[in-house]
Amino acid sequence: MSKPNHDTLITFDRATAKVAFRLEDRIDESGVNIIILRYYVIRETADGAWVVDASRPRQLKCLGGWVTWKDARKQKLIRWISRNAARSYCNLSYDAALLSYQRRKECQVFHAKAAMQTAELALANLDTIAANAIATRTISIGKIPMQDAGEITFDD
């Protein structure tokens, strides 16, 4: 399928449209809830697909009919998802969406551990920080355990 002309109207049929998926977690008074979000595929190419949130297809219609591709992109009503991306906003299969959710949560845990170790190191070295705060702009207080274990690397 060819690249859409930005002035053409977006049209699709919800009854026959493919569905893409994204898993998210939300916290409320009952605890953590996993939400399965659905997106309609409105145009598919060999490289990926244009999708619209399944709860928002009516927003693609305006008073006189469908909105143009240009307007839909400007209003962020549609999203591009790539087939070959390491991380994608949503996926064309549920299994891929589940794997993507798992990877996002693994990254979240990694970053949370690094932040916690950094905060603990800073709290343990408050005396050093206080003693050197006026004399210098940068105070080295050591490495966090994740850095010593080689889990965090810095490219030169």
Secondary structure, 3 states (H helix, E strand, C coil): CCCCCCCCECCCCCCCCCEEEEEEEEEECCEEEEEEEEEEEEEECCCEEEEEECCCHHHHEECCEECEHHHHHHCCCEEEEECCCCCCCCECCHHHHHHHHHHHHHHHHHHHHHHHHHHHHHHHCHHHHHHHCCCCCCCCCCCCHHHHCCCCCCCC
